[in-house]
Amino acid sequence: MIGDMIAKVRKEKGITKTELAKLTDINIGHLTHIEKGERNPSHKALKNICKALDIPYQQLMYTYDKTVSEEQEQYNFIDHISYNKVIAIDKIGGFINCPSSVPSSCVAIRIPDESMEPTLEKNTYAFLEFNSLLNNKDIGLFSINKKIMIRRFYSKKGRITLKADNAEFEDIVLTPEDSFYIIGKFLTK
């Protein structure tokens, strides 16, 4: 997945593979293998690539060693990963112990409403892994038209629906016009 992300960003920025190879001092053949997912870049190489592409390193690090399934390719998962944005936290509540059962957790988020009850109760903490691959029924943190929300992810025939566990909240059926980013996946203990 990291190679797909590098290729996506490079193309969006209008940089050729040859230019990126020169900017990073990485052999073009090696860069081609990285973009095809045949090899992972070293951390040093990834830092150089990110610097050349003028994007944060950590956002792509979250995609390291992850692969995209056929179903995830169907709904163009890569197009919904934010590589140049980070979540803004308005209030820091301190530290919370991270259970060993969720070792890839990046942050604990206080659940703001009842939309995911009874699975995630309001005002409890849930553990999030940034830029994680989502499968059907996974609970994720999303940015939809610049609004952040927690919902359960469903994809069927390229159509994405975000559902609340609490029936009092409406389903969100995404359209091509929606601005949609997957921030991360909530991990279960």
Backbone bond lengths (Angstrom), bond angles and torsions (degrees), N, CA, C in turn:
res aa  C-N    CA-C-N  psi(-1)  N-CA   C-N-CA  omega(-1)  CA-C   N-CA-C  phi
1 M - - - 1.444 - - 1.524 111.12 -
2 I 1.321 117.15 -32.66 1.464 119.28 -178.03 1.528 110.77 -64.38
3 G 1.332 116.66 -36.39 1.465 119.96 177.26 1.511 112.05 -64.68
4 D 1.335 116.13 -40.72 1.469 120.37 176.73 1.522 110.84 -60.74
5 M 1.340 115.97 -41.77 1.462 120.52 -179.79 1.535 110.84 -64.86
6 I 1.328 116.73 -43.27 1.465 120.48 179.31 1.526 110.01 -61.73
7 A 1.337 116.85 -45.41 1.463 120.78 179.54 1.528 110.89 -62.75
8 K 1.320 116.32 -42.10 1.471 120.55 -179.92 1.527 110.74 -60.66
9 V 1.324 116.49 -50.62 1.466 120.87 -177.76 1.527 110.16 -63.47
10 R 1.325 116.14 -44.85 1.471 120.52 -179.44 1.525 110.76 -56.82
11 K 1.340 116.05 -45.80 1.468 120.45 -179.49 1.525 111.24 -67.74
12 E 1.331 117.40 -41.65 1.467 120.51 178.84 1.522 111.52 -62.29
13 K 1.314 116.39 -32.13 1.471 120.63 -179.42 1.528 111.84 -86.67
14 G 1.330 117.16 -2.66 1.463 120.71 177.90 1.518 113.70 71.17
15 I 1.317 116.75 30.76 1.462 121.88 -179.89 1.525 108.28 -105.36
16 T 1.306 116.39 130.01 1.465 119.68 178.26 1.532 109.07 -77.09
17 K 1.306 114.52 163.21 1.461 119.64 177.71 1.538 110.09 -63.78
18 T 1.323 116.18 -37.64 1.465 120.75 178.11 1.525 110.86 -62.75
19 E 1.337 116.65 -43.68 1.467 120.42 178.45 1.524 111.18 -63.26
20 L 1.342 116.86 -43.10 1.454 120.29 179.96 1.534 110.52 -64.70
21 A 1.318 116.49 -39.04 1.463 120.25 178.10 1.535 110.18 -60.91
22 K 1.321 117.04 -42.48 1.469 120.55 179.32 1.525 111.00 -67.60
23 L 1.335 117.18 -41.98 1.466 121.04 -178.57 1.525 112.83 -65.35
24 T 1.329 116.43 -29.14 1.467 121.00 -174.98 1.516 113.78 -105.50
25 D 1.328 116.64 -8.95 1.463 121.80 -175.68 1.532 110.95 60.17
26 I 1.351 114.73 35.73 1.463 121.84 176.04 1.530 107.27 -108.36
27 N 1.305 117.15 132.09 1.454 122.33 178.67 1.529 109.46 -54.95
28 I 1.333 117.05 135.09 1.466 121.15 -177.29 1.527 111.96 -60.49
29 G 1.331 116.83 -33.95 1.468 119.67 177.15 1.521 111.27 -64.76
30 H 1.328 116.08 -42.53 1.471 120.73 177.99 1.529 109.79 -65.21
31 L 1.320 116.69 -41.58 1.465 121.12 178.26 1.536 110.71 -61.61
32 T 1.309 116.69 -39.85 1.478 120.94 177.12 1.529 110.44 -61.81
33 H 1.324 117.46 -43.93 1.472 121.51 177.65 1.532 110.70 -61.88
34 I 1.324 116.70 -39.20 1.471 120.58 178.72 1.524 109.89 -63.80
35 E 1.331 117.13 -49.58 1.465 120.49 -178.08 1.526 112.36 -64.06
36 K 1.306 117.98 -30.86 1.468 121.21 178.02 1.524 112.29 -80.20
37 G 1.328 117.08 -6.93 1.462 120.74 -179.84 1.514 113.72 82.01
38 E 1.316 116.75 12.05 1.457 120.92 179.85 1.531 112.17 -81.10
39 R 1.329 115.96 -21.80 1.466 122.12 177.32 1.521 108.50 -143.03
40 N 1.315 115.96 150.16 1.457 120.81 172.40 1.524 108.56 -96.99
41 P 1.320 117.53 141.61 1.459 118.74 176.69 1.528 110.29 -71.41
42 S 1.315 116.89 152.43 1.461 119.40 171.53 1.527 106.91 -67.20
43 H 1.320 116.53 165.36 1.463 119.16 179.30 1.532 110.65 -62.62
44 K 1.315 116.19 -38.09 1.464 120.43 178.30 1.532 109.95 -64.12
45 A 1.324 116.81 -45.06 1.469 120.34 179.12 1.526 110.56 -63.04
46 L 1.334 117.04 -41.23 1.463 120.13 179.20 1.529 110.65 -63.29
47 K 1.322 116.74 -41.30 1.472 119.88 177.62 1.529 110.20 -61.59
48 N 1.316 117.36 -41.68 1.466 120.90 178.52 1.524 111.73 -65.53
49 I 1.324 116.75 -40.23 1.470 121.17 178.24 1.520 109.70 -63.31
50 C 1.327 116.54 -46.87 1.469 120.55 -179.60 1.522 111.49 -62.94
51 K 1.317 116.41 -39.20 1.471 119.95 178.13 1.530 109.77 -63.86
52 A 1.317 116.86 -43.94 1.466 121.22 179.72 1.529 111.68 -64.97
53 L 1.340 116.28 -34.40 1.464 120.62 179.68 1.528 112.29 -87.13
54 D 1.327 116.35 -4.56 1.463 123.14 179.26 1.531 111.78 58.54
55 I 1.346 114.27 51.36 1.469 120.80 177.42 1.523 109.08 -134.82
56 P 1.344 117.63 157.53 1.470 120.13 178.74 1.532 111.64 -65.79
57 Y 1.294 114.64 138.08 1.469 121.83 -179.14 1.528 112.64 -67.85
58 Q 1.318 116.81 -43.85 1.466 121.28 -172.07 1.530 111.92 -61.79
59 Q 1.328 117.92 -36.40 1.464 120.25 -178.89 1.528 111.55 -59.20
60 L 1.330 117.49 -40.22 1.470 119.09 177.59 1.517 111.75 -77.24
61 M 1.331 117.04 -27.78 1.472 119.99 178.15 1.527 111.06 -58.71
62 Y 1.331 116.83 -34.02 1.460 120.25 -179.88 1.532 111.93 -63.16
63 T 1.331 117.34 -20.45 1.461 120.26 -178.79 1.528 112.25 -94.37
64 Y 1.324 117.47 -1.03 1.462 123.05 -177.25 1.532 110.20 -61.06
65 D 1.307 117.10 136.40 1.469 124.56 176.94 1.530 114.04 63.33
66 K 1.320 118.00 18.99 1.467 120.43 177.01 1.522 108.31 -107.76
67 T 1.327 115.37 145.43 1.457 120.10 178.00 1.518 109.53 -119.11
68 V 1.304 115.67 152.60 1.457 122.64 -178.80 1.526 108.56 -99.25
69 S 1.333 116.72 128.28 1.467 120.99 178.88 1.529 109.60 -78.02
70 E 1.328 115.94 168.78 1.468 120.07 177.87 1.522 110.91 -59.40
71 E 1.332 116.39 -41.91 1.461 120.28 -179.90 1.528 110.80 -64.13
72 Q 1.324 116.70 -40.28 1.459 120.10 178.81 1.525 110.64 -68.15
73 E 1.318 117.40 -32.97 1.467 120.64 174.66 1.524 110.21 -65.53
74 Q 1.353 116.74 -36.77 1.460 121.70 -179.48 1.517 112.14 -57.65
75 Y 1.327 117.28 -41.47 1.462 118.46 -179.76 1.521 112.26 -96.63
76 N 1.339 115.64 21.59 1.470 121.93 174.39 1.512 112.59 51.75
77 F 1.322 116.32 52.20 1.457 122.79 -178.36 1.527 112.06 -48.87
78 I 1.320 116.87 -44.07 1.460 122.06 -176.41 1.529 110.91 -57.23
79 D 1.326 117.86 -35.22 1.468 120.74 -179.18 1.521 112.93 -68.35
80 H 1.314 117.67 -13.49 1.470 120.77 -175.91 1.531 113.12 -112.16
81 I 1.325 115.99 15.01 1.459 120.78 174.32 1.525 107.58 -99.80
82 S 1.298 115.91 128.15 1.458 120.87 179.26 1.525 109.47 -86.98
83 Y 1.315 116.16 117.97 1.458 119.68 -178.87 1.529 112.72 -100.79
84 N 1.315 117.44 -9.83 1.461 118.79 -176.23 1.529 112.94 -127.53
85 K 1.309 116.39 16.92 1.453 121.27 178.42 1.529 108.67 -129.35
86 V 1.320 115.61 149.86 1.461 120.96 173.95 1.518 107.58 -127.99
87 I 1.304 116.32 153.60 1.452 120.25 -179.14 1.529 109.53 -70.42
88 A 1.323 116.41 137.39 1.461 121.96 177.46 1.524 108.19 -94.91
89 I 1.310 116.27 128.42 1.458 121.05 179.67 1.517 107.58 -105.21
90 D 1.312 116.05 120.79 1.455 120.80 -176.05 1.522 113.42 -82.66
91 K 1.312 116.61 -25.20 1.456 119.63 -178.19 1.525 108.56 -145.06
92 I 1.312 115.66 131.33 1.455 120.25 178.84 1.516 107.61 -103.32
93 G 1.316 115.36 124.48 1.454 119.94 -176.95 1.522 113.64 -98.29
94 G 1.309 117.70 3.78 1.452 120.23 -178.96 1.513 110.86 107.17
95 F 1.316 114.74 -162.57 1.460 120.57 179.59 1.518 110.30 -97.52
96 I 1.333 114.54 155.67 1.455 122.04 174.46 1.522 106.04 -136.11
97 N 1.300 117.52 141.95 1.466 120.36 178.93 1.523 109.95 -64.28
98 C 1.308 115.17 136.00 1.458 121.37 178.82 1.531 107.54 -101.08
99 P 1.326 116.93 116.49 1.470 119.17 -179.84 1.530 111.57 -63.00
100 S 1.301 117.27 147.54 1.463 121.13 179.13 1.528 111.40 -66.01
101 S 1.319 117.55 -15.39 1.467 121.19 179.76 1.531 112.46 -75.41
102 V 1.336 118.05 -9.97 1.470 121.66 177.92 1.540 109.17 -128.55
103 P 1.340 117.01 61.92 1.465 120.52 -172.71 1.528 114.73 -65.65
104 S 1.323 118.72 -20.87 1.468 120.12 -179.09 1.525 112.35 -93.01
105 S 1.317 116.64 9.63 1.458 120.96 178.57 1.525 110.52 -62.68
106 C 1.330 116.13 138.64 1.463 121.63 179.59 1.517 111.42 -105.40
107 V 1.336 116.43 -31.52 1.457 120.99 -175.33 1.528 108.53 -158.35
108 A 1.321 115.62 152.11 1.466 120.77 172.80 1.525 107.02 -102.94
109 I 1.314 116.50 131.51 1.460 121.23 -177.41 1.517 109.25 -117.52
110 R 1.324 115.61 131.73 1.464 120.83 175.58 1.530 107.42 -76.63
111 I 1.302 116.36 128.02 1.463 121.99 -178.18 1.537 108.19 -71.82
112 P 1.341 117.53 121.58 1.468 121.15 -170.42 1.529 116.50 -83.99
113 D 1.340 116.83 -17.71 1.463 118.07 -175.82 1.521 110.88 -148.61
114 E 1.326 116.85 -173.64 1.466 122.20 -177.30 1.528 113.25 -93.57
115 S 1.328 118.27 8.17 1.463 121.00 -172.84 1.523 113.91 -59.95
116 M 1.322 118.08 -29.70 1.464 120.11 -176.54 1.526 112.88 -107.65
117 E 1.321 117.11 13.40 1.472 119.91 176.75 1.515 109.64 -72.82
118 P 1.310 118.22 142.24 1.455 128.23 11.69 1.532 114.23 -90.40
119 T 1.338 118.20 -3.39 1.468 120.33 -175.99 1.526 112.23 -63.55
120 L 1.325 116.73 -52.09 1.465 122.61 177.70 1.523 107.45 -120.32
121 E 1.312 116.72 109.48 1.461 120.84 -175.83 1.519 111.53 -82.70
122 K 1.326 115.14 143.61 1.457 121.84 179.24 1.533 109.99 -53.12
123 N 1.336 115.08 138.59 1.469 125.47 177.55 1.533 114.92 70.26
124 T 1.336 117.62 7.23 1.464 119.65 171.17 1.524 107.20 -95.30
125 Y 1.318 116.51 168.19 1.457 120.46 179.12 1.517 110.48 -101.13
126 A 1.321 115.16 143.52 1.460 122.31 173.72 1.527 106.98 -128.86
127 F 1.308 116.10 149.99 1.462 121.67 -174.68 1.522 110.72 -99.72
128 L 1.337 115.15 132.37 1.455 122.22 -173.45 1.521 110.61 -116.81
129 E 1.327 115.63 138.73 1.456 123.01 171.28 1.523 106.77 -109.06
130 F 1.318 117.72 120.48 1.466 122.04 -177.75 1.523 111.93 -67.45
131 N 1.343 115.05 149.71 1.465 124.30 174.20 1.524 113.03 45.65
132 S 1.309 116.07 40.83 1.455 120.96 -178.37 1.527 110.83 -89.35
133 L 1.297 116.18 150.80 1.457 121.13 175.82 1.519 109.64 -69.42
134 L 1.312 116.88 137.25 1.456 121.31 179.37 1.514 109.92 -111.25
135 N 1.313 115.13 139.44 1.457 122.32 172.14 1.518 107.34 -113.29
136 N 1.318 116.52 167.32 1.461 119.96 177.82 1.522 110.43 -52.69
137 K 1.296 115.80 136.79 1.463 126.86 177.35 1.528 113.84 80.38
138 D 1.352 118.92 -2.78 1.461 119.99 174.78 1.523 109.02 -69.56
139 I 1.324 116.07 148.41 1.465 121.06 175.77 1.520 107.35 -95.96
140 G 1.325 115.35 129.41 1.453 119.55 -177.33 1.512 112.67 -129.66
141 L 1.321 114.71 167.39 1.454 123.31 171.95 1.518 105.67 -106.44
142 F 1.325 116.81 125.74 1.459 122.07 -171.86 1.516 111.33 -128.02
143 S 1.322 114.74 153.66 1.457 121.93 167.14 1.519 105.54 -111.04
144 I 1.324 115.54 116.62 1.458 121.03 -179.54 1.524 107.21 -123.96
145 N 1.316 114.89 113.79 1.465 120.64 -178.15 1.531 110.89 50.12
146 K 1.326 114.89 45.74 1.470 125.29 176.98 1.526 114.41 68.73
147 K 1.319 117.71 14.49 1.459 121.80 175.25 1.534 107.65 -112.70
148 I 1.324 116.79 131.53 1.458 121.75 -179.29 1.523 109.07 -90.59
149 M 1.333 115.89 132.83 1.468 119.37 177.97 1.519 111.38 -152.08
150 I 1.326 113.38 160.32 1.463 122.24 178.35 1.525 107.38 -108.09
151 R 1.322 115.60 128.01 1.460 120.12 179.34 1.522 109.51 -152.55
152 R 1.327 114.75 167.16 1.465 122.18 175.12 1.528 107.17 -90.61
153 F 1.314 115.98 135.05 1.463 123.44 -173.20 1.529 111.39 -92.86
154 Y 1.336 115.81 132.32 1.467 121.70 174.35 1.526 108.44 -135.67
155 S 1.323 115.49 135.97 1.453 120.93 175.83 1.524 108.03 -133.33
156 K 1.328 114.82 128.02 1.457 119.87 177.94 1.519 107.83 -142.77
157 K 1.326 115.37 119.46 1.460 121.93 180.00 1.530 111.73 53.42
158 G 1.329 115.87 43.73 1.453 120.84 177.22 1.515 115.35 77.95
159 R 1.317 117.63 -1.64 1.466 122.21 179.73 1.525 108.59 -98.38
160 I 1.315 116.00 126.94 1.459 120.59 -177.22 1.523 110.07 -105.02
161 T 1.328 114.36 129.49 1.466 121.68 176.15 1.517 107.45 -125.28
162 L 1.322 115.81 134.95 1.459 122.19 176.47 1.512 107.34 -111.49
163 K 1.330 115.66 122.61 1.463 120.73 -173.69 1.513 111.35 -118.48
164 A 1.315 114.87 143.61 1.462 121.59 171.92 1.522 107.65 -88.20
165 D 1.326 117.52 147.61 1.463 120.51 174.96 1.522 110.51 -72.85
166 N 1.307 116.65 -27.64 1.462 123.19 179.35 1.536 107.91 -85.43
167 A 1.318 117.10 117.34 1.465 122.78 -176.01 1.533 113.93 -62.36
168 E 1.322 117.95 -14.36 1.466 120.79 178.73 1.531 112.32 -73.25
169 F 1.331 117.17 -12.44 1.459 121.97 179.98 1.520 109.29 -104.57
170 E 1.322 116.35 139.79 1.467 121.65 -176.63 1.525 112.13 -75.68
171 D 1.337 115.45 150.04 1.454 121.49 172.20 1.524 108.45 -71.37
172 I 1.312 115.85 152.55 1.458 121.71 176.75 1.518 107.05 -116.63
173 V 1.324 116.31 115.51 1.455 121.64 176.81 1.527 106.04 -100.93
174 L 1.309 115.88 116.74 1.461 119.99 -175.80 1.520 111.39 -78.08
175 T 1.313 114.83 144.67 1.457 122.13 176.50 1.527 108.15 -116.47
176 P 1.321 117.76 163.67 1.476 119.46 178.10 1.537 113.01 -59.66
177 E 1.306 117.74 -22.20 1.464 121.29 179.86 1.525 112.98 -78.38
178 D 1.323 117.39 -17.27 1.464 120.66 -178.34 1.522 110.79 -72.45
179 S 1.319 115.73 140.79 1.458 122.14 170.88 1.525 105.78 -87.16
180 F 1.326 117.08 114.01 1.462 121.93 -169.17 1.519 110.83 -134.31
181 Y 1.333 116.04 122.53 1.460 121.15 175.79 1.520 109.77 -130.81
182 I 1.312 115.05 141.28 1.462 121.87 173.98 1.525 106.56 -93.03
183 I 1.318 116.01 117.53 1.463 119.87 179.56 1.521 110.29 -85.68
184 G 1.313 116.13 -40.13 1.455 119.14 179.54 1.510 112.49 178.60
185 K 1.320 113.93 -178.95 1.459 121.99 -177.86 1.524 108.99 -118.77
186 F 1.324 115.38 136.27 1.458 119.83 175.24 1.518 108.64 -78.49
187 L 1.312 114.57 134.87 1.462 121.70 -177.36 1.515 109.88 -98.79
188 T 1.315 115.79 144.98 1.460 119.61 177.94 1.512 108.62 -96.48
189 K 1.303 114.69 146.14 1.478 120.44 -178.39 1.516 110.45 -77.15
